[in-house]
């Protein structure tokens, strides 16, 4: 996730100066080559007056806190399920912000849900708008709920995409064509879903007794809608553990 965000921010015509702090210093050369940026070891790193993007596994938060010194200006955390209270206990900073972006940040197409100290609301929105759409919410619970879509959503959609590709191949289409057609569908769907409610799109496409109606009925029989609703709930449960 950190590398995806870094790629997105790095493509902003020099607006942001990036520095990296690596837990595994063996990765420093690859990072330097990719971003032409300084890379520092975590042990003893001074965060004073810096804006920190914290992107480690949630279980590593305590370990990180014991290796840094100083007080940051702002900490922007992408740690799923890690509360602002936990961040404040572990990473000294004037401001703490939670963000749930996704890997599409690499292409400036992330969906980022944000909450935290109101003093940094506008700054947070500005920074993360550079990597895609941003949504400021009023509570941490809403960030946790949104994790299933804002964070995990790309993985869920890959399940849909792969199933569509496999369905085309099953009926006799060549795999490269199945991949290309499905990829094109997703590309065209983005502006479509942004312009109309999903139900209106479905009603516009579905004619009586037609192919869409048959396909839709098969999905309903397989409880696809219910499964996706449950998937959001299960992801939310994980953030509460």
KOLMIKE-74174 format. One record per atom (N, C-alpha, C): chain; atom name; x, y, z. Coordinates in steps of 0.2 Angstrom, whole numbers, plus 5000, padded with zeros to 4 digits. Layout:
N
A/CA/X/Y/Z $
...
END
This chain:
241
A/N/5004/4994/5000 $
A/CA/5000/5000/5000 $
A/C/5004/5006/5000 $
A/N/5010/5006/5004 $
A/CA/5014/5012/5004 $
A/C/5017/5014/4997 $
A/N/5019/5008/4994 $
A/CA/5022/5010/4987 $
A/C/5017/5012/4982 $
A/N/5011/5010/4983 $
A/CA/5006/5012/4978 $
A/C/5004/5019/4979 $
A/N/5004/5021/4986 $
A/CA/5003/5028/4987 $
A/C/5009/5033/4985 $
A/N/5015/5030/4986 $
A/CA/5021/5034/4984 $
A/C/5021/5035/4977 $
A/N/5019/5030/4973 $
A/CA/5019/5031/4966 $
A/C/5014/5036/4964 $
A/N/5008/5036/4967 $
A/CA/5003/5041/4966 $
A/C/5005/5048/4967 $
A/N/5008/5049/4973 $
A/CA/5010/5056/4975 $
A/C/5016/5058/4971 $
A/N/5020/5053/4969 $
A/CA/5026/5055/4965 $
A/C/5025/5057/4958 $
A/N/5019/5056/4956 $
A/CA/5017/5058/4949 $
A/C/5013/5065/4949 $
A/N/5015/5069/4954 $
A/CA/5011/5076/4955 $
A/C/5016/5082/4953 $
A/N/5020/5080/4948 $
A/CA/5024/5086/4945 $
A/C/5029/5089/4951 $
A/N/5031/5085/4955 $
A/CA/5036/5088/4961 $
A/C/5032/5091/4966 $
A/N/5026/5091/4967 $
A/CA/5022/5094/4972 $
A/C/5024/5092/4979 $
A/N/5025/5085/4979 $
A/CA/5027/5082/4986 $
A/C/5034/5079/4986 $
A/N/5038/5081/4991 $
A/CA/5044/5078/4992 $
A/C/5044/5072/4996 $
A/N/5046/5066/4994 $
A/CA/5045/5060/4997 $
A/C/5052/5057/5000 $
A/N/5051/5055/5006 $
A/CA/5057/5052/5010 $
A/C/5054/5045/5012 $
A/N/5058/5040/5013 $
A/CA/5056/5034/5015 $
A/C/5060/5031/5021 $
A/N/5056/5028/5026 $
A/CA/5059/5025/5032 $
A/C/5057/5018/5031 $
A/N/5062/5013/5031 $
A/CA/5061/5006/5029 $
A/C/5063/5002/5035 $
A/N/5058/4998/5037 $
A/CA/5059/4993/5042 $
A/C/5065/4988/5040 $
A/N/5064/4986/5034 $
A/CA/5069/4982/5030 $
A/C/5073/4986/5026 $
A/N/5079/4987/5028 $
A/CA/5084/4992/5025 $
A/C/5086/4989/5018 $
A/N/5086/4982/5018 $
A/CA/5088/4979/5011 $
A/C/5084/4981/5005 $
A/N/5078/4984/5007 $
A/CA/5074/4986/5001 $
A/C/5076/4993/4999 $
A/N/5081/4996/5002 $
A/CA/5082/5003/5001 $
A/C/5084/5005/4994 $
A/N/5088/5001/4991 $
A/CA/5091/5002/4984 $
A/C/5085/5002/4979 $
A/N/5081/4997/4980 $
A/CA/5075/4997/4975 $
A/C/5071/5003/4976 $
A/N/5070/5005/4982 $
A/CA/5066/5011/4983 $
A/C/5069/5017/4980 $
A/N/5076/5018/4981 $
A/CA/5079/5024/4979 $
A/C/5079/5024/4971 $
A/N/5080/5018/4968 $
A/CA/5079/5018/4961 $
A/C/5072/5020/4958 $
A/N/5067/5017/4961 $
A/CA/5060/5019/4959 $
A/C/5058/5026/4960 $
A/N/5061/5029/4965 $
A/CA/5058/5036/4967 $
A/C/5063/5041/4967 $
A/N/5070/5039/4967 $
A/CA/5075/5044/4967 $
A/C/5074/5048/4974 $
A/N/5073/5045/4979 $
A/CA/5072/5048/4986 $
A/C/5077/5045/4991 $
A/N/5077/5049/4996 $
A/CA/5081/5046/5002 $
A/C/5078/5041/5006 $
A/N/5081/5036/5008 $
A/CA/5079/5030/5012 $
A/C/5083/5030/5018 $
A/N/5079/5030/5024 $
A/CA/5082/5029/5031 $
A/C/5080/5023/5034 $
A/N/5084/5021/5039 $
A/CA/5083/5015/5043 $
A/C/5078/5017/5048 $
A/N/5073/5013/5050 $
A/CA/5069/5015/5055 $
A/C/5072/5016/5062 $
A/N/5076/5012/5064 $
A/CA/5079/5012/5071 $
A/C/5082/5019/5072 $
A/N/5080/5023/5077 $
A/CA/5082/5029/5079 $
A/C/5080/5035/5075 $
A/N/5075/5034/5070 $
A/CA/5073/5039/5065 $
A/C/5069/5044/5069 $
A/N/5071/5051/5068 $
A/CA/5068/5056/5071 $
A/C/5062/5059/5067 $
A/N/5056/5059/5070 $
A/CA/5050/5061/5066 $
A/C/5048/5068/5067 $
A/N/5052/5072/5071 $
A/CA/5051/5079/5073 $
A/C/5049/5083/5067 $
A/N/5043/5086/5068 $
A/CA/5040/5091/5063 $
A/C/5039/5088/5056 $
A/N/5039/5082/5055 $
A/CA/5038/5079/5049 $
A/C/5030/5077/5048 $
A/N/5028/5076/5042 $
A/CA/5022/5073/5040 $
A/C/5023/5066/5039 $
A/N/5021/5061/5042 $
A/CA/5022/5054/5042 $
A/C/5016/5050/5039 $
A/N/5017/5047/5034 $
A/CA/5013/5042/5031 $
A/C/5014/5035/5034 $
A/N/5010/5033/5039 $
A/CA/5012/5026/5042 $
A/C/5008/5021/5039 $
A/N/5013/5016/5036 $
A/CA/5010/5011/5032 $
A/C/5014/5004/5033 $
A/N/5012/5002/5039 $
A/CA/5015/4995/5041 $
A/C/5009/4991/5043 $
A/N/5011/4984/5044 $
A/CA/5005/4980/5046 $
A/C/5003/4982/5053 $
A/N/4997/4982/5055 $
A/CA/4994/4984/5061 $
A/C/4998/4981/5067 $
A/N/5000/4975/5067 $
A/CA/5003/4972/5073 $
A/C/5010/4975/5074 $
A/N/5013/4978/5069 $
A/CA/5020/4981/5070 $
A/C/5020/4988/5073 $
A/N/5014/4991/5074 $
A/CA/5014/4998/5077 $
A/C/5018/4999/5083 $
A/N/5017/4994/5088 $
A/CA/5021/4995/5094 $
A/C/5028/4994/5093 $
A/N/5030/4990/5089 $
A/CA/5038/4989/5087 $
A/C/5040/4996/5084 $
A/N/5036/4999/5079 $
A/CA/5039/5005/5076 $
A/C/5039/5010/5081 $
A/N/5034/5011/5086 $
A/CA/5034/5016/5091 $
A/C/5041/5016/5096 $
A/N/5043/5010/5097 $
A/CA/5049/5009/5101 $
A/C/5056/5011/5097 $
A/N/5055/5012/5091 $
A/CA/5062/5013/5087 $
A/C/5062/5020/5084 $
A/N/5057/5024/5085 $
A/CA/5057/5031/5083 $
A/C/5058/5036/5088 $
A/N/5060/5042/5087 $
A/CA/5061/5048/5092 $
A/C/5057/5054/5089 $
A/N/5056/5058/5094 $
A/CA/5053/5065/5092 $
A/C/5046/5065/5092 $
A/N/5043/5071/5089 $
A/CA/5036/5072/5089 $
A/C/5034/5074/5082 $
A/N/5030/5070/5078 $
A/CA/5029/5072/5071 $
A/C/5024/5078/5071 $
A/N/5024/5081/5065 $
A/CA/5018/5086/5064 $
A/C/5012/5083/5063 $
A/N/5011/5079/5058 $
A/CA/5005/5075/5057 $
A/C/5007/5068/5055 $
A/N/5003/5063/5058 $
A/CA/5003/5056/5056 $
A/C/4997/5054/5052 $
A/N/4998/5051/5046 $
A/CA/4993/5049/5042 $
A/C/4993/5041/5042 $
A/N/4989/5038/5045 $
A/CA/4989/5031/5046 $
A/C/4984/5027/5041 $
A/N/4987/5022/5037 $
A/CA/4983/5018/5033 $
A/C/4982/5011/5036 $
A/N/4983/5010/5043 $
A/CA/4983/5004/5046 $
A/C/4975/5002/5048 $
A/N/4973/4997/5044 $
A/CA/4966/4995/5045 $
A/C/4965/4993/5052 $
A/N/4959/4996/5055 $
A/CA/4957/4994/5061 $
A/C/4960/4997/5067 $
A/N/4966/5001/5066 $
A/CA/4970/5004/5071 $
A/C/4967/5011/5073 $
A/N/4965/5011/5079 $
A/CA/4961/5017/5081 $
A/C/4965/5023/5082 $
A/N/4962/5029/5082 $
A/CA/4966/5035/5083 $
A/C/4969/5035/5090 $
A/N/4965/5032/5095 $
A/CA/4968/5032/5102 $
A/C/4975/5028/5102 $
A/N/4975/5022/5098 $
A/CA/4981/5018/5098 $
A/C/4986/5022/5094 $
A/N/4985/5025/5089 $
A/CA/4990/5029/5086 $
A/C/4993/5034/5090 $
A/N/4989/5038/5094 $
A/CA/4991/5043/5099 $
A/C/4995/5040/5104 $
A/N/4994/5034/5106 $
A/CA/4998/5031/5112 $
A/C/5005/5029/5109 $
A/N/5005/5028/5103 $
A/CA/5011/5025/5100 $
A/C/5016/5029/5096 $
A/N/5012/5034/5092 $
A/CA/5016/5038/5088 $
A/C/5015/5046/5090 $
A/N/5020/5049/5093 $
A/CA/5019/5056/5096 $
A/C/5018/5061/5090 $
A/N/5013/5065/5090 $
A/CA/5012/5069/5084 $
A/C/5007/5075/5086 $
A/N/5007/5080/5083 $
A/CA/5002/5086/5084 $
A/C/4995/5084/5082 $
A/N/4995/5080/5076 $
A/CA/4989/5078/5073 $
A/C/4989/5071/5071 $
A/N/4983/5067/5071 $
A/CA/4983/5060/5069 $
A/C/4977/5060/5065 $
A/N/4978/5056/5059 $
A/CA/4973/5055/5054 $
A/C/4973/5048/5052 $
A/N/4967/5045/5051 $
A/CA/4966/5038/5048 $
A/C/4964/5039/5041 $
A/N/4966/5035/5037 $
A/CA/4964/5034/5030 $
A/C/4964/5027/5028 $
A/N/4959/5026/5024 $
A/CA/4958/5019/5021 $
A/C/4958/5020/5013 $
A/N/4964/5020/5010 $
A/CA/4964/5020/5003 $
A/C/4964/5013/5000 $
A/N/4966/5012/4993 $
A/CA/4967/5006/4990 $
A/C/4973/5006/4985 $
A/N/4974/5000/4983 $
A/CA/4980/5000/4978 $
A/C/4980/5004/4972 $
A/N/4974/5006/4970 $
A/CA/4973/5010/4964 $
A/C/4976/5017/4965 $
A/N/4979/5018/4971 $
A/CA/4982/5024/4972 $
A/C/4988/5025/4967 $
A/N/4991/5019/4965 $
A/CA/4997/5019/4960 $
A/C/4995/5023/4954 $
A/N/4988/5023/4952 $
A/CA/4986/5026/4946 $
A/C/4982/5032/4947 $
A/N/4982/5035/4953 $
A/CA/4979/5041/4955 $
A/C/4971/5039/4955 $
A/N/4969/5033/4956 $
A/CA/4962/5031/4956 $
A/C/4960/5028/4962 $
A/N/4963/5029/4968 $
A/CA/4961/5026/4974 $
A/C/4954/5029/4976 $
A/N/4951/5025/4981 $
A/CA/4945/5028/4985 $
A/C/4947/5028/4992 $
A/N/4948/5034/4995 $
A/CA/4951/5035/5001 $
A/C/4946/5038/5006 $
A/N/4944/5034/5012 $
A/CA/4940/5037/5017 $
A/C/4944/5039/5023 $
A/N/4942/5045/5025 $
A/CA/4947/5049/5030 $
A/C/4943/5051/5036 $
A/N/4946/5051/5042 $
A/CA/4944/5054/5048 $
A/C/4950/5056/5052 $
A/N/4948/5060/5057 $
A/CA/4954/5062/5062 $
A/C/4953/5069/5064 $
A/N/4959/5072/5066 $
A/CA/4959/5079/5069 $
A/C/4956/5084/5064 $
A/N/4951/5087/5066 $
A/CA/4948/5092/5061 $
A/C/4953/5097/5058 $
A/N/4958/5099/5063 $
A/CA/4963/5104/5061 $
A/C/4966/5102/5054 $
A/N/4967/5096/5053 $
A/CA/4970/5094/5047 $
A/C/4966/5091/5041 $
A/N/4959/5092/5042 $
A/CA/4954/5090/5037 $
A/C/4956/5092/5030 $
A/N/4957/5098/5029 $
A/CA/4958/5101/5022 $
A/C/4964/5098/5019 $
A/N/4970/5098/5024 $
A/CA/4976/5096/5021 $
A/C/4976/5088/5019 $
A/N/4972/5084/5023 $
A/CA/4972/5077/5022 $
A/C/4968/5076/5015 $
A/N/4963/5080/5014 $
A/CA/4959/5079/5008 $
A/C/4963/5081/5002 $
A/N/4967/5086/5003 $
A/CA/4971/5089/4997 $
A/C/4976/5084/4996 $
A/N/4980/5081/5001 $
A/CA/4985/5076/4999 $
A/C/4982/5070/4996 $
A/N/4977/5067/4999 $
A/CA/4974/5061/4996 $
A/C/4970/5061/4990 $
A/N/4968/5067/4989 $
A/CA/4965/5069/4982 $
A/C/4969/5068/4976 $
A/N/4976/5068/4978 $
A/CA/4981/5067/4973 $
A/C/4981/5060/4971 $
A/N/4979/5056/4975 $
A/CA/4979/5049/4973 $
A/C/4972/5046/4971 $
A/N/4967/5050/4971 $
A/CA/4960/5048/4969 $
A/C/4955/5052/4973 $
A/N/4949/5049/4973 $
A/CA/4943/5052/4976 $
A/C/4944/5051/4984 $
A/N/4942/5056/4988 $
A/CA/4942/5056/4995 $
A/C/4935/5057/4998 $
A/N/4934/5054/5004 $
A/CA/4928/5055/5007 $
A/C/4929/5056/5015 $
A/N/4928/5062/5017 $
A/CA/4929/5063/5025 $
A/C/4923/5061/5028 $
A/N/4924/5057/5033 $
A/CA/4918/5054/5037 $
A/C/4919/5057/5044 $
A/N/4913/5056/5048 $
A/CA/4913/5059/5055 $
A/C/4916/5055/5061 $
A/N/4916/5048/5059 $
A/CA/4918/5044/5064 $
A/C/4923/5038/5062 $
A/N/4926/5035/5067 $
A/CA/4931/5030/5065 $
A/C/4927/5023/5063 $
A/N/4921/5023/5066 $
A/CA/4917/5017/5064 $
A/C/4915/5017/5056 $
A/N/4914/5023/5054 $
A/CA/4913/5023/5047 $
A/C/4919/5022/5042 $
A/N/4925/5023/5045 $
A/CA/4931/5021/5041 $
A/C/4931/5014/5041 $
A/N/4930/5011/5047 $
A/CA/4930/5003/5047 $
A/C/4925/5000/5043 $
A/N/4919/5003/5043 $
A/CA/4914/5000/5038 $
A/C/4916/5000/5031 $
A/N/4919/5006/5029 $
A/CA/4921/5007/5022 $
A/C/4926/5003/5020 $
A/N/4930/5000/5025 $
A/CA/4936/4996/5023 $
A/C/4935/4991/5018 $
A/N/4929/4988/5019 $
A/CA/4927/4982/5014 $
A/C/4927/4985/5007 $
A/N/4925/4991/5006 $
A/CA/4924/4993/4999 $
A/C/4930/4998/4997 $
A/N/4932/5003/5001 $
A/CA/4937/5007/5000 $
A/C/4944/5004/5000 $
A/N/4945/4999/5004 $
A/CA/4951/4996/5005 $
A/C/4951/4989/5001 $
A/N/4947/4985/5003 $
A/CA/4946/4978/5000 $
A/C/4943/4977/4994 $
A/N/4939/4982/4992 $
A/CA/4935/4982/4986 $
A/C/4938/4980/4980 $
A/N/4945/4982/4978 $
A/CA/4948/4980/4972 $
A/C/4949/4972/4972 $
A/N/4950/4969/4978 $
A/CA/4950/4962/4978 $
A/C/4943/4959/4977 $
A/N/4938/4962/4979 $
A/CA/4931/4959/4978 $
A/C/4929/4959/4971 $
A/N/4931/4965/4968 $
A/CA/4930/4966/4961 $
A/C/4934/4961/4956 $
A/N/4940/4959/4958 $
A/CA/4943/4955/4954 $
A/C/4940/4948/4954 $
A/N/4936/4946/4959 $
A/CA/4932/4940/4960 $
A/C/4927/4940/4954 $
A/N/4924/4946/4954 $
A/CA/4918/4947/4949 $
A/C/4921/4947/4942 $
A/N/4927/4950/4941 $
A/CA/4930/4951/4934 $
A/C/4933/4944/4932 $
A/N/4936/4940/4936 $
A/CA/4938/4934/4935 $
A/C/4933/4929/4933 $
A/N/4927/4929/4937 $
A/CA/4921/4925/4935 $
A/C/4918/4926/4929 $
A/N/4918/4933/4927 $
A/CA/4916/4935/4920 $
A/C/4920/4932/4915 $
A/N/4927/4933/4916 $
A/CA/4931/4930/4911 $
A/C/4930/4922/4910 $
A/N/4930/4919/4916 $
A/CA/4929/4912/4915 $
A/C/4923/4910/4912 $
A/N/4917/4914/4913 $
A/CA/4911/4912/4910 $
A/C/4911/4913/4903 $
A/N/4915/4918/4900 $
A/CA/4916/4918/4893 $
A/C/4920/4912/4890 $
A/N/4925/4911/4893 $
A/CA/4929/4905/4891 $
A/C/4925/4899/4891 $
A/N/4921/4898/4896 $
A/CA/4917/4892/4897 $
A/C/4912/4891/4891 $
A/N/4910/4896/4888 $
A/CA/4905/4896/4883 $
A/C/4909/4896/4876 $
A/N/4916/4896/4876 $
A/CA/4919/4895/4870 $
A/C/4924/4901/4868 $
A/N/4924/4906/4871 $
A/CA/4928/4912/4869 $
A/C/4936/4911/4871 $
A/N/4940/4913/4867 $
A/CA/4947/4913/4868 $
A/C/4949/4917/4874 $
A/N/4953/4915/4879 $
A/CA/4955/4918/4885 $
A/C/4957/4926/4884 $
A/N/4962/4927/4879 $
A/CA/4964/4934/4878 $
A/C/4958/4939/4876 $
A/N/4953/4936/4872 $
A/CA/4947/4940/4871 $
A/C/4943/4941/4877 $
A/N/4942/4936/4881 $
A/CA/4938/4936/4887 $
A/C/4941/4941/4892 $
A/N/4948/4942/4892 $
A/CA/4951/4946/4897 $
A/C/4950/4953/4894 $
A/N/4951/4954/4887 $
A/CA/4950/4961/4885 $
A/C/4943/4964/4885 $
A/N/4938/4960/4884 $
A/CA/4931/4962/4884 $
A/C/4929/4964/4891 $
A/N/4931/4960/4896 $
A/CA/4930/4961/4903 $
A/C/4933/4967/4905 $
A/N/4940/4968/4904 $
A/CA/4943/4974/4906 $
A/C/4940/4980/4903 $
A/N/4938/4980/4897 $
A/CA/4934/4986/4893 $
A/C/4928/4987/4897 $
A/N/4924/4982/4899 $
A/CA/4918/4983/4903 $
A/C/4919/4987/4909 $
A/N/4924/4985/4913 $
A/CA/4926/4989/4919 $
A/C/4928/4996/4918 $
A/N/4931/4997/4912 $
A/CA/4934/5004/4911 $
A/C/4927/5008/4909 $
A/N/4923/5005/4905 $
A/CA/4917/5009/4903 $
A/C/4912/5010/4909 $
A/N/4912/5005/4914 $
A/CA/4907/5006/4919 $
A/C/4908/5011/4924 $
A/N/4915/5013/4925 $
A/CA/4916/5019/4930 $
A/C/4912/5025/4929 $
A/N/4912/5028/4923 $
A/CA/4908/5034/4922 $
A/C/4901/5033/4922 $
A/N/4899/5027/4920 $
A/CA/4892/5025/4920 $
A/C/4889/5025/4927 $
A/N/4892/5021/4932 $
A/CA/4890/5021/4939 $
A/C/4890/5028/4942 $
A/N/4895/5032/4940 $
A/CA/4895/5039/4943 $
A/C/4890/5043/4941 $
A/N/4886/5041/4935 $
A/CA/4881/5046/4932 $
A/C/4874/5043/4934 $
A/N/4873/5037/4936 $
A/CA/4866/5034/4937 $
A/C/4866/5030/4943 $
A/N/4861/5029/4947 $
A/CA/4860/5024/4952 $
A/C/4860/5017/4949 $
A/N/4863/5012/4952 $
A/CA/4864/5006/4950 $
A/C/4857/5003/4947 $
A/N/4852/5004/4951 $
A/CA/4845/5001/4949 $
A/C/4843/5004/4942 $
A/N/4844/5010/4941 $
A/CA/4842/5013/4935 $
A/C/4846/5010/4929 $
A/N/4853/5009/4930 $
A/CA/4857/5006/4925 $
A/C/4854/4999/4923 $
A/N/4853/4995/4928 $
A/CA/4850/4988/4927 $
A/C/4843/4988/4924 $
A/N/4839/4993/4926 $
A/CA/4832/4993/4922 $
A/C/4833/4995/4915 $
A/N/4838/5000/4913 $
A/CA/4839/5002/4907 $
A/C/4841/4996/4902 $
A/N/4845/4992/4905 $
A/CA/4848/4986/4901 $
A/C/4844/4980/4900 $
A/N/4840/4979/4906 $
A/CA/4836/4973/4906 $
A/C/4829/4973/4902 $
A/N/4829/4970/4897 $
A/CA/4822/4970/4893 $
A/C/4819/4963/4895 $
A/N/4812/4963/4894 $
A/CA/4808/4957/4896 $
A/C/4810/4951/4892 $
A/N/4812/4946/4896 $
A/CA/4813/4939/4894 $
A/C/4820/4939/4890 $
A/N/4824/4944/4891 $
A/CA/4831/4945/4887 $
A/C/4836/4942/4891 $
A/N/4842/4943/4888 $
A/CA/4848/4940/4890 $
A/C/4850/4942/4897 $
A/N/4849/4949/4898 $
A/CA/4851/4952/4905 $
A/C/4847/4949/4910 $
A/N/4840/4949/4909 $
A/CA/4836/4946/4914 $
A/C/4837/4939/4916 $
A/N/4839/4935/4911 $
A/CA/4841/4928/4912 $
A/C/4848/4928/4917 $
A/N/4853/4932/4915 $
A/CA/4859/4932/4919 $
A/C/4858/4934/4926 $
A/N/4854/4940/4926 $
A/CA/4852/4943/4933 $
A/C/4849/4938/4937 $
A/N/4844/4934/4935 $
A/CA/4840/4929/4938 $
A/C/4845/4923/4941 $
A/N/4850/4922/4937 $
A/CA/4855/4916/4939 $
A/C/4859/4919/4945 $
A/N/4861/4925/4945 $
A/CA/4865/4928/4950 $
A/C/4861/4929/4957 $
A/N/4854/4930/4956 $
A/CA/4850/4931/4962 $
A/C/4849/4924/4965 $
A/N/4848/4919/4960 $
A/CA/4848/4912/4963 $
A/C/4854/4910/4967 $
A/N/4860/4912/4965 $
A/CA/4866/4911/4968 $
A/C/4867/4915/4974 $
A/N/4862/4919/4976 $
A/CA/4863/4924/4982 $
A/C/4869/4928/4981 $
A/N/4871/4931/4975 $
A/CA/4877/4935/4974 $
A/C/4876/4942/4978 $
A/N/4870/4945/4978 $
A/CA/4869/4951/4981 $
A/C/4870/4950/4989 $
A/N/4867/4945/4991 $
A/CA/4867/4943/4998 $
A/C/4874/4942/5001 $
A/N/4878/4938/4996 $
A/CA/4885/4937/4998 $
A/C/4889/4943/4998 $
A/N/4888/4948/4994 $
A/CA/4892/4954/4994 $
A/C/4890/4958/5000 $
A/N/4884/4958/5002 $
A/CA/4882/4962/5008 $
A/C/4885/4959/5014 $
A/N/4885/4952/5015 $
A/CA/4888/4948/5020 $
A/C/4896/4950/5020 $
A/N/4899/4950/5014 $
A/CA/4906/4952/5014 $
A/C/4908/4958/5017 $
A/N/4904/4963/5016 $
A/CA/4905/4970/5019 $
A/C/4905/4969/5027 $
A/N/4900/4965/5029 $
A/CA/4899/4964/5036 $
A/C/4905/4960/5039 $
A/N/4907/4955/5036 $
A/CA/4913/4951/5038 $
A/C/4919/4955/5039 $
A/N/4920/4960/5034 $
A/CA/4926/4964/5034 $
A/C/4926/4969/5039 $
A/N/4920/4971/5041 $
A/CA/4919/4976/5046 $
A/C/4921/4973/5053 $
A/N/4919/4966/5054 $
A/CA/4920/4963/5060 $
A/C/4927/4962/5061 $
A/N/4931/4961/5056 $
A/CA/4939/4960/5057 $
A/C/4942/4967/5060 $
A/N/4939/4972/5057 $
A/CA/4942/4979/5060 $
A/C/4941/4980/5067 $
A/N/4935/4976/5070 $
A/CA/4934/4978/5077 $
A/C/4937/4973/5081 $
A/N/4941/4968/5079 $
A/CA/4945/4964/5083 $
A/C/4951/4967/5087 $
END
